[in-house]
Amino acid sequence: MLSVFVPQGTTLERVPVEAGEPLPPSAVWIDLVMPTVQEDKQVEKLLGIAVPTREEMLEIEVSSRLYVENGARYMTATLMCQSDTATPKTTPVTFILANHRLATVRYDDPRPFAIVEHRLARACPAKVSGEQVLMDLLDAVIDRSADILERIGGEVDQVSHSIFEPDPDAGPPSYNDILKALGRKGDLTSKVRESLVSIHRLVLFLANEADALKWPKDTRAQLKSMQRDVVSLSDHATYLTNKVTFLLDAMLGVVNIQQNNIIKIFSVAAVVFMPPTLVASIYGMNFHHMPELDWKIGYPLALVVMVLAAVMPYMYFKWRKWL
């Protein structure tokens, strides 16, 4: 799908373009979503650049993601998608700056794109350029990452309370559910951190290219602010990862303690019932010369001995505070 955005006064409006038609020369932002070969050729004809393929966008080398070719700046970053669902994922997105126009190539729908599109449709500078759209997109991506990390932090705190301070009215916590929740939070945190690392590299690349692009001081200051934000968010993502790891270890420790308590109960029960079993097995023998078998008080005496043999180890364990 090909979307072309053209400035109209103080707004940036989407202009419909039919297949095969030339793109309007006043286009500032060209958004390619799962582009066809024909749409690639339309953009290449207007900007005079080559649009990277999906396989090229998946390359992980920095030289394949951040480079200059024919005067155009190619920047590929990994962005979050479907972070509010049970199956979050990351997707590569390529930003191409050429002749003060921005072309974006993507094969998924990260939320910052819709946010920036709605924002610029309401208001934008009269002389908006591709560089300004790019800065708005990067700012929205960073804000979105911060929102995701804030949500993860709150949910991890809830999991922590359920492990260390469970609600007595809600019954015992389900450790299977806790383990799954921690696994999901850890996976989402790692994806956000991966996205932040790629964004940090992209922002550094833009900062190095600012002189060649002749960007004003306020734009360079905005880039420095983005660098600080990305670094702080990366540190926060690392903190959340360590916290998730700590909670996993703590939960496994709690489970081990409960299992040890259960095993201790079985061990004590075995020790308590062993002496009565020994007495009963002795008097269950079929030897002829056992004088106790002829006693009138033999049966009640054997019962008393078995009870005492069971009670005395139990009282000893209680005295030693092993129970």
C-alpha positions as CSV (number, residue, x, y, z in Angstrom):
1,M,0.0,0.0,0.0
2,L,1.3,3.4,-1.0
3,S,0.3,6.5,1.0
4,V,1.5,10.0,0.0
5,F,1.2,13.0,2.3
6,V,1.1,16.5,0.9
7,P,1.1,19.8,2.9
8,Q,-2.2,21.6,2.7
9,G,-1.8,24.9,4.6
10,T,-1.1,24.0,8.2
11,T,-2.0,20.3,7.9
12,L,-0.5,17.3,6.2
13,E,-3.1,15.4,4.2
14,R,-3.0,12.0,2.6
15,V,-3.5,12.2,-1.2
16,P,-4.8,9.1,-3.0
17,V,-2.6,7.9,-5.8
18,E,-3.6,5.3,-8.4
19,A,-1.3,2.5,-9.4
20,G,1.0,3.7,-12.2
21,E,0.3,7.4,-11.7
22,P,3.2,9.7,-11.0
23,L,3.6,10.9,-7.4
24,P,2.8,14.6,-6.6
25,P,6.1,16.6,-6.6
26,S,5.0,18.4,-3.4
27,A,4.9,15.1,-1.5
28,V,6.7,15.4,1.9
29,W,6.1,11.9,3.3
30,I,5.7,8.7,1.3
31,D,4.7,5.7,3.4
32,L,5.2,2.2,1.8
33,V,3.4,-0.6,3.6
34,M,4.1,-4.0,2.2
35,P,4.9,-2.3,-1.2
36,T,4.5,-4.0,-4.6
37,V,7.2,-3.8,-7.3
38,Q,5.1,-1.1,-9.1
39,E,4.9,1.0,-6.0
40,D,8.6,0.7,-5.4
41,K,9.2,2.0,-9.0
42,Q,6.8,5.0,-8.4
43,V,8.8,6.1,-5.4
44,E,12.2,5.5,-7.0
45,K,11.1,7.6,-10.0
46,L,10.2,10.5,-7.8
47,L,13.1,10.4,-5.3
48,G,15.7,8.9,-7.6
49,I,16.7,6.3,-5.0
50,A,16.5,2.5,-4.7
51,V,13.9,1.2,-2.2
52,P,15.4,-1.7,-0.1
53,T,13.8,-5.1,-0.2
54,R,12.5,-6.9,2.9
55,E,15.5,-9.2,2.9
56,E,17.8,-6.2,2.9
57,M,15.9,-4.6,5.8
58,L,16.4,-7.7,7.9
59,E,20.2,-7.4,7.7
60,I,21.6,-6.8,11.2
61,E,25.0,-5.3,10.3
62,V,25.2,-1.6,11.1
63,S,26.6,-0.9,7.6
64,S,23.6,-2.5,6.0
65,R,21.2,-0.5,8.2
66,L,22.7,3.0,8.3
67,Y,24.4,4.3,5.2
68,V,24.4,7.0,2.6
69,E,23.7,6.2,-1.1
70,N,23.3,8.7,-4.0
71,G,22.8,11.5,-1.5
72,A,20.0,9.7,0.4
73,R,20.2,8.6,4.0
74,Y,19.0,5.1,4.6
75,M,18.2,4.2,8.2
76,T,16.6,0.9,9.3
77,A,15.4,0.5,12.9
78,T,13.6,-2.3,14.8
79,L,10.2,-1.1,16.1
80,M,7.7,-2.7,18.4
81,C,4.4,-4.0,17.1
82,Q,1.3,-5.4,18.9
83,S,2.8,-4.7,22.3
84,D,-0.7,-4.6,23.8
85,T,-1.5,-8.1,22.7
86,A,-0.4,-11.5,23.9
87,T,1.9,-11.9,21.0
88,P,4.1,-8.8,20.8
89,K,6.7,-8.7,18.0
90,T,9.3,-6.5,16.4
91,T,9.5,-5.4,12.8
92,P,12.2,-3.6,10.7
93,V,11.3,-0.2,9.4
94,T,13.4,1.8,6.9
95,F,13.5,5.6,6.9
96,I,14.9,7.2,3.7
97,L,15.7,10.9,3.7
98,A,16.2,12.3,0.1
99,N,15.8,15.9,-1.2
100,H,13.9,17.0,2.0
101,R,11.4,14.2,1.6
102,L,10.9,11.1,3.8
103,A,10.1,7.7,2.5
104,T,9.2,4.9,5.0
105,V,9.2,1.3,4.2
106,R,7.5,-1.2,6.5
107,Y,5.8,-4.5,6.5
108,D,3.8,-4.1,9.7
109,D,1.8,-1.4,11.5
110,P,3.7,0.2,14.5
111,R,1.4,2.5,16.4
112,P,3.7,5.6,16.2
113,F,2.9,5.9,12.5
114,A,-0.8,6.3,13.1
115,I,-0.1,8.7,16.0
116,V,2.0,11.0,13.8
117,E,-0.3,10.8,10.9
118,H,-3.3,11.9,13.0
119,R,-1.2,14.6,14.7
120,L,0.1,16.1,11.4
121,A,-3.4,15.9,9.9
122,R,-4.6,18.3,12.7
123,A,-1.7,20.7,12.6
124,C,1.8,20.9,11.3
125,P,4.3,23.7,10.3
126,A,3.5,25.6,7.1
127,K,6.8,24.6,5.5
128,V,6.9,21.0,6.8
129,S,9.7,18.9,5.4
130,G,10.7,15.2,5.5
131,E,13.2,15.9,8.2
132,Q,10.5,17.3,10.5
133,V,8.3,14.3,9.9
134,L,11.2,12.0,10.7
135,M,11.8,13.7,14.0
136,D,8.1,13.5,14.9
137,L,8.2,9.7,14.1
138,L,11.3,9.1,16.2
139,D,9.9,11.1,19.0
140,A,6.6,9.1,18.9
141,V,8.6,5.8,18.8
142,I,10.6,6.9,21.9
143,D,7.4,8.0,23.7
144,R,5.7,4.7,22.8
145,S,8.7,2.7,24.2
146,A,8.5,4.7,27.4
147,D,4.8,3.9,27.8
148,I,5.4,0.2,27.2
149,L,8.2,0.2,29.9
150,E,6.0,2.0,32.3
151,R,3.2,-0.5,31.8
152,I,5.7,-3.4,32.2
153,G,7.0,-1.9,35.4
154,G,3.5,-1.7,36.9
155,E,2.7,-5.2,35.9
156,V,6.0,-6.6,37.3
157,D,5.2,-4.8,40.6
158,Q,1.8,-6.6,40.7
159,V,3.6,-10.0,40.1
160,S,6.1,-9.1,42.9
161,H,3.2,-8.5,45.4
162,S,1.6,-11.8,44.4
163,I,4.8,-13.6,45.2
164,F,5.9,-11.9,48.4
165,E,2.6,-10.5,49.7
166,P,-0.2,-12.8,48.4
167,D,-3.8,-11.9,49.3
168,P,-5.0,-14.3,51.9
169,D,-8.6,-13.9,50.8
170,A,-7.7,-14.9,47.2
171,G,-6.2,-18.2,48.1
172,P,-2.7,-19.5,47.3
173,P,-1.2,-18.0,44.2
174,S,-0.9,-20.0,41.0
175,Y,2.8,-20.3,40.4
176,N,2.2,-21.5,36.8
177,D,0.4,-18.3,36.0
178,I,3.1,-16.2,37.7
179,L,5.8,-18.0,35.7
180,K,4.0,-17.4,32.5
181,A,3.4,-13.7,33.4
182,L,7.1,-13.2,34.2
183,G,8.1,-14.9,31.0
184,R,5.8,-12.6,28.9
185,K,7.1,-9.5,30.7
186,G,10.7,-10.5,30.2
187,D,10.2,-11.2,26.5
188,L,8.4,-7.9,26.0
189,T,11.2,-6.0,27.9
190,S,13.9,-7.6,25.7
191,K,12.0,-6.6,22.6
192,V,11.7,-3.0,23.8
193,R,15.4,-3.0,24.6
194,E,16.2,-4.3,21.2
195,S,14.1,-1.5,19.6
196,L,15.8,1.1,21.8
197,V,19.3,-0.1,20.8
198,S,18.4,0.3,17.1
199,I,16.8,3.7,17.7
200,H,19.9,4.8,19.5
201,R,22.2,3.9,16.6
202,L,19.8,5.7,14.2
203,V,19.8,8.9,16.3
204,L,23.7,8.8,16.5
205,F,23.8,8.4,12.7
206,L,21.6,11.4,12.3
207,A,23.6,13.4,14.7
208,N,26.8,12.6,12.7
209,E,25.0,13.6,9.4
210,A,23.5,16.8,10.8
211,D,26.4,18.9,9.5
212,A,26.0,17.5,6.0
213,L,22.3,18.0,6.1
214,K,22.7,21.6,7.4
215,W,20.2,21.1,10.1
216,P,19.4,24.1,12.4
217,K,20.5,24.2,16.1
218,D,17.1,23.4,17.5
219,T,16.9,20.2,15.5
220,R,20.4,19.2,16.7
221,A,19.3,20.0,20.3
222,Q,16.3,17.7,19.8
223,L,18.5,14.9,18.6
224,K,20.7,15.3,21.7
225,S,17.5,15.2,23.8
226,M,16.5,12.0,22.0
227,Q,19.9,10.4,22.7
228,R,19.5,11.1,26.4
229,D,16.0,9.7,26.5
230,V,17.0,6.6,24.6
231,V,19.9,6.0,27.0
232,S,17.8,6.4,30.0
233,L,15.1,4.1,28.7
234,S,17.6,1.5,27.8
235,D,18.9,1.6,31.4
236,H,15.4,1.3,32.7
237,A,14.8,-1.7,30.4
238,T,17.9,-3.3,31.8
239,Y,16.7,-2.7,35.3
240,L,13.3,-4.3,34.5
241,T,15.1,-7.3,33.0
242,N,17.2,-7.7,36.1
243,K,14.0,-7.4,38.2
244,V,12.2,-10.1,36.2
245,T,15.2,-12.4,36.6
246,F,15.2,-11.7,40.4
247,L,11.5,-12.5,40.6
248,L,12.0,-15.7,38.7
249,D,14.7,-16.8,41.1
250,A,12.6,-15.7,44.1
251,M,9.6,-17.6,42.9
252,L,11.6,-20.7,42.3
253,G,13.0,-20.3,45.8
254,V,9.5,-20.0,47.3
255,V,8.4,-23.2,45.4
256,N,11.4,-25.1,46.7
257,I,10.6,-24.0,50.3
258,Q,7.1,-25.2,49.9
259,Q,8.2,-28.5,48.4
260,N,10.7,-28.9,51.3
261,N,7.9,-28.3,53.8
262,I,5.8,-31.0,52.2
263,I,8.7,-33.5,52.1
264,K,9.4,-32.7,55.8
265,I,5.8,-33.5,56.7
266,F,6.1,-36.9,54.9
267,S,9.4,-37.5,56.6
268,V,8.0,-36.8,60.1
269,A,4.9,-38.9,59.4
270,A,7.2,-41.8,58.4
271,V,9.2,-41.4,61.6
272,V,6.1,-41.2,63.8
273,F,4.5,-44.3,62.3
274,M,7.7,-46.4,62.2
275,P,7.8,-47.4,66.0
276,P,4.1,-48.4,66.1
277,T,4.6,-50.4,62.9
278,L,7.6,-52.1,64.5
279,V,5.6,-53.1,67.6
280,A,2.6,-54.3,65.5
281,S,4.9,-56.4,63.3
282,I,6.6,-58.0,66.3
283,Y,3.3,-59.2,67.8
284,G,2.1,-60.3,64.4
285,M,4.7,-63.0,64.3
286,N,3.4,-66.6,64.6
287,F,6.0,-68.0,67.0
288,H,4.7,-70.4,69.7
289,H,6.9,-69.2,72.6
290,M,5.8,-65.5,72.9
291,P,4.5,-65.2,76.5
292,E,2.9,-61.8,75.9
293,L,0.3,-63.5,73.6
294,D,-1.2,-65.3,76.7
295,W,-1.5,-62.2,78.8
296,K,-4.9,-60.9,79.4
297,I,-3.6,-57.3,79.1
298,G,-1.4,-58.1,76.2
299,Y,-3.6,-56.5,73.6
300,P,-4.3,-53.2,75.4
301,L,-0.7,-53.1,76.5
302,A,0.5,-53.4,72.8
303,L,-2.0,-50.6,71.9
304,V,-0.6,-48.3,74.6
305,V,3.0,-49.0,73.5
306,M,2.1,-48.2,69.9
307,V,0.5,-44.9,70.9
308,L,3.4,-43.9,73.1
309,A,5.8,-44.9,70.3
310,A,4.0,-42.5,68.0
311,V,3.4,-39.6,70.4
312,M,6.9,-39.4,71.8
313,P,8.7,-38.7,68.5
314,Y,6.1,-36.1,67.6
315,M,6.5,-34.3,70.9
316,Y,10.3,-34.4,70.5
317,F,10.0,-32.8,67.0
318,K,7.7,-30.1,68.4
319,W,10.2,-29.4,71.3
320,R,13.0,-29.1,68.8
321,K,10.8,-26.8,66.6
322,W,11.2,-28.9,63.6
323,L,7.5,-28.7,63.0
